[in-house]
Amino acid sequence: MAFFSELISFVFTVGASLTLALNADNPNMLIVYPGFFVGSLTQLYASWRRRAAWIMLLTFYFACINVFGYGVAAQWW
């Protein structure tokens, strides 16, 4: 289960990164942040399943920052 969660994390994170790289001059962060957020959540779950505490802590930080970044991109705050 952790392997497939990590695979989903990889696909979403690479997709978001590719979108960001291809549109570097004017990226639509409302598309990029959700990709990174889904990647962070699925990696967070995989880290929990594998009992990898430090990876889980770092990924939790990434998930929180993606929520904050999406709010800035959406002009919520």
C-alpha positions in Angstrom: 0.0 0.0 0.0 2.8 2.4 0.8 4.5 1.7 -2.5 1.4 2.6 -4.5 0.9 5.7 -2.4 4.5 6.7 -3.1 3.8 6.0 -6.8 0.8 8.3 -6.8 2.9 10.9 -5.0 5.6 10.7 -7.6 3.1 11.1 -10.5 1.4 14.2 -9.0 4.6 15.8 -7.9 6.3 15.3 -11.2 3.2 16.5 -13.0 3.1 19.7 -10.9 6.8 20.2 -11.3 6.6 19.7 -15.1 3.7 22.2 -15.3 5.7 24.7 -13.3 8.8 24.2 -15.5 6.8 24.5 -18.8 5.1 27.7 -17.7 7.9 29.2 -15.8 7.3 32.7 -17.3 3.7 32.8 -16.0 2.7 29.7 -14.1 -0.9 29.1 -13.0 -0.2 28.3 -9.3 -3.9 27.3 -8.9 -3.0 24.2 -10.9 0.5 23.7 -9.6 -0.2 23.8 -5.8 -3.0 21.1 -5.8 -0.6 18.7 -7.6 2.1 19.3 -5.0 -0.5 19.0 -2.3 -1.9 15.7 -3.5 1.7 14.5 -3.8 2.5 15.6 -0.3 -0.6 13.9 1.2 0.0 10.6 -0.5 3.7 10.7 0.6 2.6 11.6 4.1 0.4 8.5 4.2 3.2 6.3 2.8 5.6 7.7 5.4 3.1 6.9 8.1 2.7 3.4 6.8 6.5 2.9 6.7 6.9 4.6 10.1 9.4 7.0 8.6 9.1 9.9 11.1 11.5 12.4 9.6 10.1 12.0 6.1 6.6 12.3 7.5 7.5 15.5 9.4 9.1 17.1 6.3 6.1 16.1 4.1 3.7 17.4 6.6 5.5 20.8 6.3 5.2 20.6 2.5 1.5 19.9 2.7 0.9 22.9 5.0 3.0 25.2 2.8 1.0 24.1 -0.2 -2.3 25.0 1.5 -0.8 28.4 2.4 0.6 28.9 -1.1 -2.8 28.0 -2.7 -4.5 30.5 -0.5 -2.0 33.2 -1.6 -2.5 32.3 -5.3 -6.3 32.3 -4.9 -6.0 35.7 -3.0 -7.8 34.3 0.0 -5.2 35.9 2.3 
